[in-house]
Amino acid sequence: MQLVKKEFKEKTYKKMSRICQVTGKKAITGNSVSHSNRKTKRWFYPNLFTKKFYYQEEDRWVTLKVSAAGIRLINKKGLHTVLKEAQEKGYVKTV
């Protein structure tokens, strides 16, 4: 009887960070406070959505991970202006 060694390929997953690509909002830590005033550490996550926007200047669709505040900002200022500002601040590499 011969032992056969099986090689398994490790699955690599692309982890997306929980950061808004428009406003830069990210997860912060705080405390969960119970009725008896006990405090335990917890995370507060931003309200993020993966959303497609039509980029008229380049005639294509752009997928962004944006917060609810980021969506309102895009509605107010326009996608082109918001993406330029996000690139200057370093939230978005290239669009």
C-alpha positions as CSV (number, residue, x, y, z in Angstrom):
1,M,0.0,0.0,0.0
2,Q,1.4,3.3,-1.0
3,L,0.6,6.7,0.5
4,V,-0.4,9.3,-1.9
5,K,0.4,12.9,-1.0
6,K,-2.2,15.2,-2.3
7,E,-1.3,18.8,-2.9
8,F,-4.0,21.4,-2.3
9,K,-3.9,24.7,-3.9
10,E,-4.4,27.5,-1.4
11,K,-7.3,29.7,-2.3
12,T,-6.4,33.3,-2.4
13,Y,-9.1,35.8,-1.9
14,K,-8.9,39.4,-2.8
15,K,-9.9,41.3,0.3
16,M,-11.5,44.6,-0.1
17,S,-11.0,47.0,2.7
18,R,-14.0,48.7,4.2
19,I,-13.1,52.2,3.1
20,C,-15.2,54.6,1.0
21,Q,-13.4,55.5,-2.3
22,V,-15.0,59.0,-2.3
23,T,-15.0,60.3,1.3
24,G,-12.3,58.0,2.8
25,K,-14.6,56.9,5.6
26,K,-13.4,53.7,7.3
27,A,-14.2,51.5,10.3
28,I,-13.6,52.9,13.8
29,T,-13.5,51.2,17.2
30,G,-15.7,52.0,20.2
31,N,-17.5,50.4,23.0
32,S,-20.7,48.4,23.2
33,V,-22.3,49.6,26.5
34,S,-24.8,47.2,28.2
35,H,-27.6,48.2,30.5
36,S,-25.3,47.5,33.5
37,N,-22.8,49.9,31.9
38,R,-20.3,47.2,31.0
39,K,-18.1,48.1,28.1
40,T,-16.8,45.8,25.5
41,K,-14.8,46.7,22.3
42,R,-16.6,46.7,19.0
43,W,-16.3,48.1,15.5
44,F,-18.4,50.7,13.8
45,Y,-18.5,50.2,10.0
46,P,-19.3,52.8,7.4
47,N,-22.5,52.4,5.4
48,L,-20.8,51.1,2.2
49,F,-22.3,50.1,-1.2
50,T,-20.6,48.7,-4.3
51,K,-22.2,50.9,-7.0
52,K,-21.8,51.4,-10.7
53,F,-21.7,55.0,-12.0
54,Y,-21.8,56.1,-15.7
55,Y,-18.7,58.2,-16.3
56,Q,-19.8,60.5,-19.2
57,E,-16.3,62.0,-19.8
58,E,-14.9,58.6,-20.7
59,D,-18.1,57.0,-22.0
60,R,-17.9,54.0,-19.6
61,W,-19.2,52.5,-16.4
62,V,-17.1,52.8,-13.2
63,T,-17.6,50.6,-10.2
64,L,-16.9,52.2,-6.8
65,K,-17.2,51.2,-3.2
66,V,-18.9,54.3,-1.7
67,S,-20.7,55.3,1.5
68,A,-24.2,56.8,1.6
69,A,-22.6,60.2,2.1
70,G,-20.4,59.6,-0.9
71,I,-23.4,58.8,-3.1
72,R,-25.0,62.1,-2.0
73,L,-21.8,63.9,-2.7
74,I,-21.7,62.5,-6.3
75,N,-25.3,63.6,-6.8
76,K,-24.5,67.1,-5.6
77,K,-21.1,67.8,-7.3
78,G,-21.0,65.3,-10.2
79,L,-18.9,62.2,-10.7
80,H,-16.0,63.9,-12.6
81,T,-15.4,66.5,-9.9
82,V,-15.7,64.0,-7.0
83,L,-13.3,61.5,-8.7
84,K,-10.7,64.3,-9.3
85,E,-10.9,65.3,-5.6
86,A,-10.6,61.7,-4.4
87,Q,-7.5,61.1,-6.6
88,E,-5.9,64.3,-5.1
89,K,-6.6,63.0,-1.6
90,G,-5.4,59.5,-2.5
91,Y,-8.6,57.6,-1.9
92,V,-8.7,56.4,-5.6
93,K,-5.6,55.3,-7.5
94,T,-6.9,55.5,-11.1
95,V,-10.3,55.5,-12.6
